Amino acid sequence: MQFSTSSPGRGVQLLCWSSVALDGFDLIALAVVFPVLLKGNVWGLTAATASVIAMIGLVGMTVGAIVIGSVAERIGPAKALVASVACFSVFTLLSAAAPSAILFTILRFLAGVGLGGCMPIAVAIVAAHRAGQGKSSSATTTLMTGYNVGAVLCALLGMFLIPWLGWQSMFVAGALPALVLVPLMIRYLSDPDAQGTPAVPVARSGRASRATISGLFRGVQLRATLAFWIATFMGLLLIYGLNTWLPEIMRAAGYSVGNSLAFLLTLNLGAILGYLLGGRFADRGGVRRTTIGWFAGAAIFLAVFALPLPEPILYAALFLAGFFVFSSQALTYAYTQKVYPNHLRATGVGWTAGVGRLGAICGPLLGGVLLTAGIAYPWGFYVFAIVGVLGAAAAWIVPAQAPQQHKATDDLPVAIDLTPRGSGTV
């Protein structure tokens, strides 16, 4: 599946952004309803079993990235994105009527399968549109604001809907956007190649040669590849661990459910500003320095958040933690595009995203372990701060300059291929 850099128009970009927002809404939905389910002893749920449910949903997203990427090769990215949104929305709606924890877990897995195809396809469309304009970092981070806007909306709705309509209302609210989004996508979203726009072909990832994959582990590329894997693993561990368990951690610290949701809202509001400024800093001052600085900032403010502080300062620290945590992960993806040479870039990004998904799965598990052990507050935040330090260290050991680039082709339109590479997923 190949996208050229033909401008898809602001409407198409907004549709892609909206599909990313569904990802943020879905993850925060679990963080919002878990305290209610645990407090009410619904289905006999415990912190450990809730962690398993969150993990199963992330496994579904991994499967979805592989399956939907393969289907998109045949039907086109536009139809694949429509199918992803529709699939996710149907199973999210059914989650509201789940009569047991087992069926709820199955539905979360199936919703994850649909959601797994949304972000990689949306990111690819926008990345292709901005390729060659010198703004690839800001394009990636701006698109990712959709994730946190969705998270903020979910946290706000949770404060008002759950007391009146119960936890089930969150999944109904998460499914309703499809009633508008799917028809708009069917009407306005199209494949760039279908418009006759020429593109510079790249190797289809399903046919990637062994030589291309092995190139990730040769010479200086080996250091870059391992460092990117560590950085994206740490970044996604922070994002998914905090977004899944922050309300419950704060409730364990003695705050009410309402205050806990306010903390979650503050975290994601900070993330939106971090995305917008992080990409611009990277475009102007260098993506390497910005990525290192953003991971380091995340570590500092996560550690500060564990200290006994007055409430206004506590909210400020959480806002700044969100500012650095989320965009450090987006900057890691932008960094890969600057380091890998042209013939390894697509394969390198695919493998980086695939390994990073393991961090997304481990994040909720780590939070659940800390809660089960009774040390989530304040020690859990020190653990998360160490994760941020490891992310910064990984970004630091990546080579500062891209190895050999082929300047003659750098200014040409870039075709982006979404077919899964081996075991890697986006």
N, C-alpha and C positions, 0 to 999 in steps of 0.2 A: 504494500500500500504506500503510495508516494504522494506527497503534497509539494506543490511548488510554492514559491514565495509570492504568488499573486495575492493582492490585498483581498481578504475575504469580506471587508466592510465592517463597520462598527457593530452592526446588528449581529453578524456572525460571531464576532469577538465577545459580545455580551452573552450570547447563547452559550459559548464555551465557558465563560466565567460563571454562568449560572449553574452549569453542570458540576463545576468544581465546588461551588457553594453547597451542593447537596452532600458532598463528602463531609464537610465540616459539620453540617446540621446532623447528619447521621451519627457521627462519633459522639458529639455532645449529647445527643438524645440518650445514649446509654449512661453517660455521666450524670445526667439530670434525673433519670428514673431509678438508677441503682440505689441511692440513699432511701428513696421511698419504698422500693421493693424490700430492701434489707430491714428497714425500720418496721414495716408492716408484716414481716415474715411471710411474704408472698411466695408460694411454692416451696417454703422452707429454704429459701435462698441464703447462701453465706457469701462472704467476701471471696472465698476460694472458688466457689461455683460461678460467681459472677465474673471472675477473671477468665474462667474457661469460656463462658459465653462470649466475652469480648474477643478472646483469641480466635474462636471459631469464626466470628464475623470477619476478622482480618485474613484468616486462611481463605475464606470465600472470596475476598477481594483479590488475593493472589491468583486463585483459580480463574477468576473472571478476567484478569488482565491477560492470561494465556489464551483462554477460550475465545473471548471476544476479539482479541487481536488476530487470531486465526480466521474467525468469521469475517472480520473486516477486510481481510485480504480478498475475499470473494465478493462481498456485497458493497464495499466502499465504506469510508470512515463516517460519512454523514448518517447512513442507515445504521451503522454499528452504534453510533452515539445515541441515536433515538432508541434503539433496542435496549441499550444499557440503562437509560433513564427510565424507560417503561418497566423493565424487569425489576429494577431496584424499587420503584414506587409501588408496584403491585405487592411485593413481598413485605415491604415496610408497612403497608396498610393492613395486611393479614397479621402482622406481628401484634397489632393492637387487640386482636381477638384470640391470641394464643391462650389455650386453657391449661398449659403445663410448661414447666421449665424446659422439658425435652423438645416440645414442639416449638417453643419460642427460640431455642438454640438453632433448630433446623431452619426456621424462617430467617433468622439473622444471617446464617450462612448463605442462603439463597439470595437475600438482599445484597450481601457483600459481593456475590458473583456479578450481579448487575452493576453495582457501584464500581467494581474493579476496572471496568472499561472506560469509565467517564474521564478520570483525570489524565491518563496517558494520551488519549485521543485529543482531548481539549488542549493539552500542553503542546502537542505536536503541531496542531493547526496554527496556534499563535506563534510558536517558535519559527515555523516556516515563513509566516508572514513578516516577522521582524528580522529574519536572517539577512546579514549584510548591511544592516542599518546602524551597527555599532551600539545597539541597545538591547542586546540579548539578555543581559542580566536583569535589567529593569523590566523587560517584557515578561520574564519568567516570574519574578517576584510580584509584579502587579497582578498577573493572573491568579497567583496564589492567595491574594487578598480575599478572593471568593470563598476560600476555605474558612477563613476566620469571620467573615461577614455572616456566613451560614451558622457558624458556631455562636456568634453573638445573638443572632435572631433566635436560635434555639434556647439559649440561656434566658433571654427575656421572656419568651413564650412559656418556658417552664415555670417562671415565677408567678404567672397569671393563670395558666391553664390547669396545672396540676391541682391546686387547691379547689378549683371549681369542677373540673371534669375528670380528674384522675390521671394516672400515669399513661393510660392508653391514648389520651389526647395528643401526646407528643408524636406518636407514630402516625396518627391520622394527619397531623399538621405536616409531617415530613413527606407524606405521599401526595398531598393536595397540589403542590406546584406542578406536578406532571400534567394536570388538566390543562394548564396554560403552556407549559414548556414544550411538551411533546408536539402539539399542533403547530407551534411556532417553528420548531426544528424541522418538521415535515415540510412546512411552507418555505422557509428561508435558508435552511442549511443545505449546502451542496458540496460535492467533492471538487476541489480545484481542478483536477485532471478532467473532470466532466465538462469544464468550461473551455477546454482546449488550450489551457495554459501550458507552455512547455516547461519541463523541469529537467535538471541535470540528474540522470539516473544514478542511484546508488545500489549496492548489492543488497538484494532482499535478504533479510536476516534469517529466514528459514533456510537459505542456501549459503549462509556465511561459511567460508572455508575454514578449515582447521588452522591454516596459516594466520588468518585474521584474528581468530580467538587467541591463538598462542602468542600473537604480537602484544597482547596485554601484559604478558609476563616476561618480556624480554628487556634486558638492560634497565634503563631508567624508567621504562613503563611499568615494570614490576613494582617499584616503590610507589608510583602514582596510583596504580590499581589498588594495592593493599590499603594505602592511605585513604583513598576515596571510599572504599568499603567500610573502613572503621568510622570515618566521619559521618557517612549517611546512616550507618547503623546507630550511632550515638544520637544523631539528630532526630531520627524517627522514634527512638526509644523515649527521648524527652517529650516529644509532642504527644505521642499516644499514651504514655504513662501519666502525664499531667492532665491531659484532657479527660481521660477515663476516670481518674481517681482523686483529682483535686477536691471536689466537693466532699467526698467521704473522708479524706485526710483532714480537712478543716473541721468537719463535724466531730472527728475523733479528738481534735484539739480543743473542743468545747464550744465551737461556734454553731449557730442554728443552721438548719437547711437553707433558709433564706439568705443568710450571710454567705454561706458556702457557694451558692449560685452567683452571688454578687462577685465573689473572688474569681470565679470562672469567667464571668463577663469581663472583668477588668483584665484578666490575662489575655483574652482574645482581642480586646480593644487595643492593647499595647502591641499585639502581633500585627494588626493591620497597618499601624504606623511604621513598624519595623520593616514590613515588606516594602512599603513605598519608598522609604529612605535607604534601606539596605541596597536595593538594586541600583539606585542612583549613585550611592557612594562607590559601589563596585565598578560602574561604568566610568567614573571619573578618576578614582584613586587606585583602582586595581582590585580584582576580585579576590586575589590571594590574601592580601592584607585585611580586606573587609571580612572575609570568611573567618579568619583567625580571630579578629577583634570581636566579631559577633558571637562566636562560641565562648570566648573568654568573658564577655559581658553577661552571657546567659549563666555561666558558672558563678560569677560574683553575686548576681542578684538572687539566684536561687539559694545561695548560702545565707545571704542577708535575710531572706524571707523566713528562715528558720529561727531567727532571733526574736526575743520578746520585745516588740516595738509598739509604739502608739498606733492606733488604728489608721490614721491618715498616712503615716509613713509606711505602714504595712501595705496599704493599697498602692502607694507610689512604687514600692519595691516590686510588687506583683506586676504592675503595669510595665515596668522596665524589664522584668524577667520575660514577659510575653513579647516585648519589643525585640529582644535578642534571640530567644529560643527558636521561634518559628522560622524567621527569615534566615537564620544560620543554615537550616536544612535546605531551603530553596537556593541559597548561594552556593551550596555544595554542588548541586546539579549544574548551575551556571559555570562553576569552576571547571567541571569536567570538559566543557566545550572549549575552554581556553587551553587546556593542557594536552589533551589527546590530539595527535595529528589527524588530518582529514580522513584517512582510510581506516582509522580505529575509533573515530569519534562516536558513531552510532552504536557500535558494539560495546564500547566502554561504558557509555551511559546506560545501556540496557542491563549490563551485568551489575553496575553500581546500584541501580534501582532495585534489582532482584535481591541482592544481599541486604540492602537497606530494609526491605520488607521484613526481614527477620527481627530487626530492631523494633518495628511496629508491633510485631507479635509479642516480643519480650517486654515491652513497656507496660502493658496492662498486667502481665504476670508479675513483674517486679513490684508494682504497686500493691497487688493482692498479697504478695508474700510479706511486704512491710506491714500491711494492715493486720494480717493474720498473726504476725509476730508481736504486734502491739508497739512497734517502734516507728510507725509512719511519721509521727510528729514528735520532735523536730528532726530526728535523724534521717528520715526519708529525704528531706530537702538537701542535706549534706551529700547523700548518695547521688541525687540528681546533679548536684554541683560537680561532683567528681566526673560524672558522665560528660558534662560540658567541657571540663578540662581535657578529657581524652579526645573529644571532638576537635578542640583547638589544636592539640598536639598533632593529630592526624593531618589537619589542614596545613600545619606548619611544615611537615616533612614532604609534602607534595612538591615536585620541582617547580620553581618560580616561573620558568619560561616553558612554553610548549616546546617539545622536542622538534624535530624538523617539520616545518609547515610548508605546504605547497602554495606559494603566494599566487600563482597563476590561476588557481581555482578558488581562492578564498573569497573573491568578490562575486562569484557566480551564484545564481539561485541554488538553494540547497533543498534536495528532496529528502523527506523524512520517512523512514520505514518503521512501522510499528509491530511487525511480526515478531513474536517472542524469540529471543536468542537462547537456545539451549535451555538451561534452567533459570535464566534471568527473567524477571518480570518488571514491569514499570508500575 
